[in-house]
Structures are given as C-alpha cells and as structure tokens.
Amino acid sequence: MWQLPRVMIAIGLFAGLVVGCAPAAFFTPGTVDQPRRVTISAFDSMDFDPARIQVRAGETIRFVVTNKGVLQHEFAIGRRADLLEHAQVMAHGGMRSDTSMAIRLNPGQTKELIYTFGSSTDIGYGCMVPDHFPAGMSGAFDIIQ
C-alpha cells in the first residue's frame, strides 16, 4: 500500500529533473520569411507582459504589442545605451512616427514591429515615453546562441 505513493513521488521527482535539464527554449525560431509571433501587453502599471523573452541569435520575430492602459506607451528595442539615448530624444519631443526599432501606441492600440536579432546579448526593450523607463517599464531578451 505504501509502495504506490513512493513510486508516484519517484516518478514526479524524475520528471522534474528531466524538465529542469531540458533545453531552455521550446519554440521554433522565426525566419525573415516566417517570423515567430510574440504577443506583448503594455500596462499603465509601468510594466510589460512578458517581462523576459527567449530568442535565438539571428531569429526574426513579429512583436504584436497592445497598449492595455489609458496612457500612451512605446515599445522600443535596443542596447541599453541606445534606449537611454532614445529616452532623451523622447524627453525633448522627439519620435513623432514609428521606426524600425520603436513603435508608439495610443491607449487600446495594437501595432506590430518585426525585428531580426544579432548575436549581441546586450539588448532589451522598454517604453521611452518620458518617465516610463525610469519607473521600470522595460523588459529583457534572453539570447540563446
């Protein structure tokens, strides 16, 4: 009678071990011809969901970003130094239109941004609307080589 629970516990521990040792990414990397779709939500609580995204070096992703708040938000991709520089431009009234690295979203709006990753691991995303990035509205990419 006590054998069955012990067997079930052993199976559960083994399954946890196998999952814990499995490769980090269970997705098919996107290509230029067929980008992988990643959905992101931007919130007035100054965060994104998801806050971390795994990507492969060289992968192309179609980011579908929705502003779930009542404030304007932005989704910008770049190295941290580039994001901070972009924040300075935004603070002085810059970026009136979307670019290949950033999209501006009005409340309730959904837009797409297609981006191909290089091998750099110093890359993330954030909202550069004044005061949003310093308030923590940013995310990170885990680049798998």
TORKOL-4160 file (C-alpha; in steps of 0.2 Angstrom, whole numbers, padded with zeros to 4 digits, m for minus):
145
<pt num="1" X="0000" Y="0000" Z="0000"/>
<pt num="2" X="0014" Y="0012" Z="0004"/>
<pt num="3" X="0023" Y="0007" Z="m0012"/>
<pt num="4" X="0012" Y="0016" Z="m0024"/>
<pt num="5" X="0014" Y="0033" Z="m0016"/>
<pt num="6" X="0033" Y="0031" Z="m0016"/>
<pt num="7" X="0033" Y="0026" Z="m0034"/>
<pt num="8" X="0022" Y="0041" Z="m0038"/>
<pt num="9" X="0034" Y="0053" Z="m0029"/>
<pt num="10" X="0049" Y="0045" Z="m0038"/>
<pt num="11" X="0041" Y="0047" Z="m0055"/>
<pt num="12" X="0037" Y="0065" Z="m0050"/>
<pt num="13" X="0055" Y="0069" Z="m0045"/>
<pt num="14" X="0062" Y="0061" Z="m0061"/>
<pt num="15" X="0050" Y="0071" Z="m0072"/>
<pt num="16" X="0055" Y="0087" Z="m0063"/>
<pt num="17" X="0074" Y="0083" Z="m0065"/>
<pt num="18" X="0071" Y="0079" Z="m0084"/>
<pt num="19" X="0061" Y="0096" Z="m0086"/>
<pt num="20" X="0074" Y="0105" Z="m0076"/>
<pt num="21" X="0088" Y="0099" Z="m0088"/>
<pt num="22" X="0079" Y="0101" Z="m0104"/>
<pt num="23" X="0084" Y="0114" Z="m0117"/>
<pt num="24" X="0079" Y="0132" Z="m0112"/>
<pt num="25" X="0069" Y="0136" Z="m0127"/>
<pt num="26" X="0054" Y="0125" Z="m0133"/>
<pt num="27" X="0050" Y="0136" Z="m0149"/>
<pt num="28" X="0053" Y="0136" Z="m0167"/>
<pt num="29" X="0064" Y="0151" Z="m0171"/>
<pt num="30" X="0057" Y="0163" Z="m0183"/>
<pt num="31" X="0065" Y="0167" Z="m0200"/>
<pt num="32" X="0064" Y="0183" Z="m0211"/>
<pt num="33" X="0051" Y="0174" Z="m0222"/>
<pt num="34" X="0041" Y="0167" Z="m0207"/>
<pt num="35" X="0044" Y="0177" Z="m0191"/>
<pt num="36" X="0039" Y="0169" Z="m0175"/>
<pt num="37" X="0025" Y="0179" Z="m0167"/>
<pt num="38" X="0027" Y="0186" Z="m0149"/>
<pt num="39" X="0012" Y="0195" Z="m0141"/>
<pt num="40" X="0016" Y="0209" Z="m0128"/>
<pt num="41" X="0005" Y="0219" Z="m0117"/>
<pt num="42" X="0010" Y="0236" Z="m0111"/>
<pt num="43" X="0002" Y="0242" Z="m0094"/>
<pt num="44" X="0000" Y="0259" Z="m0085"/>
<pt num="45" X="0007" Y="0250" Z="m0070"/>
<pt num="46" X="0024" Y="0253" Z="m0080"/>
<pt num="47" X="0027" Y="0235" Z="m0085"/>
<pt num="48" X="0026" Y="0224" Z="m0100"/>
<pt num="49" X="0020" Y="0206" Z="m0100"/>
<pt num="50" X="0030" Y="0196" Z="m0103"/>
<pt num="51" X="0045" Y="0204" Z="m0095"/>
<pt num="52" X="0058" Y="0192" Z="m0102"/>
<pt num="53" X="0058" Y="0184" Z="m0119"/>
<pt num="54" X="0069" Y="0170" Z="m0125"/>
<pt num="55" X="0076" Y="0172" Z="m0143"/>
<pt num="56" X="0089" Y="0164" Z="m0154"/>
<pt num="57" X="0103" Y="0174" Z="m0161"/>
<pt num="58" X="0098" Y="0178" Z="m0179"/>
<pt num="59" X="0080" Y="0175" Z="m0176"/>
<pt num="60" X="0066" Y="0186" Z="m0184"/>
<pt num="61" X="0051" Y="0190" Z="m0173"/>
<pt num="62" X="0035" Y="0199" Z="m0176"/>
<pt num="63" X="0031" Y="0208" Z="m0160"/>
<pt num="64" X="0012" Y="0211" Z="m0158"/>
<pt num="65" X="0011" Y="0224" Z="m0145"/>
<pt num="66" X="m0005" Y="0230" Z="m0137"/>
<pt num="67" X="m0007" Y="0245" Z="m0125"/>
<pt num="68" X="m0019" Y="0239" Z="m0112"/>
<pt num="69" X="m0019" Y="0256" Z="m0102"/>
<pt num="70" X="m0026" Y="0273" Z="m0104"/>
<pt num="71" X="m0009" Y="0282" Z="m0106"/>
<pt num="72" X="0002" Y="0282" Z="m0121"/>
<pt num="73" X="0016" Y="0269" Z="m0122"/>
<pt num="74" X="0030" Y="0264" Z="m0133"/>
<pt num="75" X="0039" Y="0248" Z="m0137"/>
<pt num="76" X="0057" Y="0251" Z="m0142"/>
<pt num="77" X="0071" Y="0238" Z="m0144"/>
<pt num="78" X="0089" Y="0241" Z="m0142"/>
<pt num="79" X="0105" Y="0241" Z="m0132"/>
<pt num="80" X="0103" Y="0249" Z="m0115"/>
<pt num="81" X="0114" Y="0264" Z="m0120"/>
<pt num="82" X="0103" Y="0266" Z="m0136"/>
<pt num="83" X="0087" Y="0265" Z="m0126"/>
<pt num="84" X="0093" Y="0278" Z="m0114"/>
<pt num="85" X="0098" Y="0290" Z="m0129"/>
<pt num="86" X="0081" Y="0287" Z="m0136"/>
<pt num="87" X="0073" Y="0292" Z="m0120"/>
<pt num="88" X="0082" Y="0308" Z="m0121"/>
<pt num="89" X="0076" Y="0312" Z="m0138"/>
<pt num="90" X="0058" Y="0307" Z="m0132"/>
<pt num="91" X="0060" Y="0319" Z="m0117"/>
<pt num="92" X="0063" Y="0333" Z="m0129"/>
<pt num="93" X="0048" Y="0330" Z="m0140"/>
<pt num="94" X="0056" Y="0318" Z="m0152"/>
<pt num="95" X="0049" Y="0302" Z="m0162"/>
<pt num="96" X="0033" Y="0308" Z="m0170"/>
<pt num="97" X="0032" Y="0292" Z="m0180"/>
<pt num="98" X="0036" Y="0274" Z="m0179"/>
<pt num="99" X="0054" Y="0267" Z="m0184"/>
<pt num="100" X="0061" Y="0250" Z="m0187"/>
<pt num="101" X="0066" Y="0250" Z="m0168"/>
<pt num="102" X="0051" Y="0258" Z="m0160"/>
<pt num="103" X="0033" Y="0259" Z="m0161"/>
<pt num="104" X="0022" Y="0272" Z="m0151"/>
<pt num="105" X="0005" Y="0265" Z="m0145"/>
<pt num="106" X="m0011" Y="0275" Z="m0141"/>
<pt num="107" X="m0022" Y="0268" Z="m0127"/>
<pt num="108" X="m0030" Y="0252" Z="m0133"/>
<pt num="109" X="m0020" Y="0252" Z="m0149"/>
<pt num="110" X="m0011" Y="0236" Z="m0156"/>
<pt num="111" X="0004" Y="0238" Z="m0168"/>
<pt num="112" X="0017" Y="0226" Z="m0175"/>
<pt num="113" X="0036" Y="0228" Z="m0175"/>
<pt num="114" X="0047" Y="0215" Z="m0185"/>
<pt num="115" X="0065" Y="0213" Z="m0178"/>
<pt num="116" X="0079" Y="0202" Z="m0183"/>
<pt num="117" X="0091" Y="0198" Z="m0168"/>
<pt num="118" X="0110" Y="0198" Z="m0170"/>
<pt num="119" X="0122" Y="0189" Z="m0158"/>
<pt num="120" X="0123" Y="0204" Z="m0146"/>
<pt num="121" X="0116" Y="0199" Z="m0128"/>
<pt num="122" X="0116" Y="0217" Z="m0123"/>
<pt num="123" X="0098" Y="0221" Z="m0129"/>
<pt num="124" X="0082" Y="0224" Z="m0121"/>
<pt num="125" X="0065" Y="0233" Z="m0124"/>
<pt num="126" X="0057" Y="0247" Z="m0115"/>
<pt num="127" X="0044" Y="0262" Z="m0115"/>
<pt num="128" X="0053" Y="0278" Z="m0118"/>
<pt num="129" X="0038" Y="0289" Z="m0115"/>
<pt num="130" X="0045" Y="0302" Z="m0103"/>
<pt num="131" X="0047" Y="0295" Z="m0085"/>
<pt num="132" X="0041" Y="0277" Z="m0090"/>
<pt num="133" X="0058" Y="0269" Z="m0092"/>
<pt num="134" X="0065" Y="0276" Z="m0076"/>
<pt num="135" X="0049" Y="0269" Z="m0067"/>
<pt num="136" X="0054" Y="0252" Z="m0073"/>
<pt num="137" X="0044" Y="0250" Z="m0089"/>
<pt num="138" X="0057" Y="0238" Z="m0098"/>
<pt num="139" X="0060" Y="0220" Z="m0102"/>
<pt num="140" X="0074" Y="0209" Z="m0107"/>
<pt num="141" X="0079" Y="0196" Z="m0120"/>
<pt num="142" X="0087" Y="0180" Z="m0116"/>
<pt num="143" X="0098" Y="0177" Z="m0132"/>
<pt num="144" X="0101" Y="0159" Z="m0135"/>
<pt num="145" X="0117" Y="0157" Z="m0146"/>
